[in-house]
Structures are given as C-alpha cells and as structure tokens.
Amino acid sequence: MVHIVIDLEMNPVQRSLKEVRRYILDEVIEFGAVKLDENYNQIDEYQCYVRPEFSEITKHITQLTGITNEMVADKNTFAVAFQNFFDWIGGWDMKIYSWSASDIKQLKNECSYKLPKFEIRRMERQWIDIQREFDDRLGLHNSLSLKYAVGAMNKNFEGTAHTALADAKNTAAILALMQDDAAFFKTMQPVIDMLKPKELSQSIGDLFPELKKLKFD
C-alpha cells in the first residue's frame, strides 16, 4: 500500500454561469502530491497545472497561488488531468490524505460533473483529513492552518504556501511525524502546554466576595 498526500489549488467558476455553478463553484487548476511508502518515506512526487473550462484565473487567485492564465493556457482540462493523476497513483491499493476536507469535496463535485464514470466515492472512503486528526490529537477546538501547524512542529515551511506541491510536502511531514506518538507529543509539547487551562490564582469566593454573605437553606 502507498500513502498519497494531495493538495489542490482552485479557481472560481464565473458567476454568470449559473447553471454550471449549480454543480461546481470552483475548478481545480493545480494538482500537487507526494507518494509515500509503507514507512511514510517519500518515494515520488507529482505536480501539474489544469486549464479551467468556465473562467479565466482571477487576479485574487494569481496573487494567492502565483498561477496565471498563461501558465495553464496549453494544459489539459480536468478530466484528462485527473485521470493522469490517478494513473500516477497506480491503482486503488492506497490511502489518500489532505489538509482539511475541502480537497475531497472539490473532487467529488468536479468528478461528478466532468468525469461521472470515475469511482470518486471509493476514493472518498480511502481519504483521511489530516488537519482533523492533528486537531483532535492536540485537543484543539479551532483548526490550525497548515503553515501554523508546520510552525508548531518547529519546522520551516518548505516552499511557498498555496502552491500545491509545497503544501502536499508539508502535509506529508506532519503525517510522518504523527505515526510516532512519542515523537509527536515531544515535538508538540510547547503547544500542548500553551493550550492547558491556567490554574485560577483566586477562589470563587475571592472573586465574588458578596457570595460569602449569602446563606443557603
């Protein structure tokens, strides 16, 4: 079995295309992924851009990801790009991971609309949300961004945030650390200590002296 860590970058569907937006609000414009062996060591990586079909890349997305319309003009559209990505995975003997559930939600919607014969629900059953597992293990009520999670590990973020391959590599580093509980909790101890509730230096009576005057039957 291989472990696949994936990240997607997306671009919004043009607002005027209301019929299309009933099914998909965004389109994948970049796949980034790393393949890990059974010991969570990286053995391969994958990156490709995807040409959107229902909108040019917006200025906001270019500023966020660095992806321009010129960079995707001659690239495959989603159906071909996704099939190429799955061929790179090499079959169904895998687990697949991402930071948050947004990527599998995107693939479910886009595959259903553009590649309806693909067994996306089968892939969903093999999908693990690393952000959720990370938050649960630390007892976090609010999710950390990938960049802050990497920082909490006392590591520098590899590459540039919001580029798909860099995000996949950084997520894979967290996944690998999480396989060793002792190493994980030793690394994350400063964060755990920060999250511990502080002991009250005053009793309830000290804080509310008027309660001392009350008598209860």
Summary of the structure (lengths in Angstrom):
residues: 217
radius of gyration: 22.3
end to end distance: 67.3
largest distance: 81.9
contacts: 624
relative contact order: 0.15
helix: 46%
strand: 18%
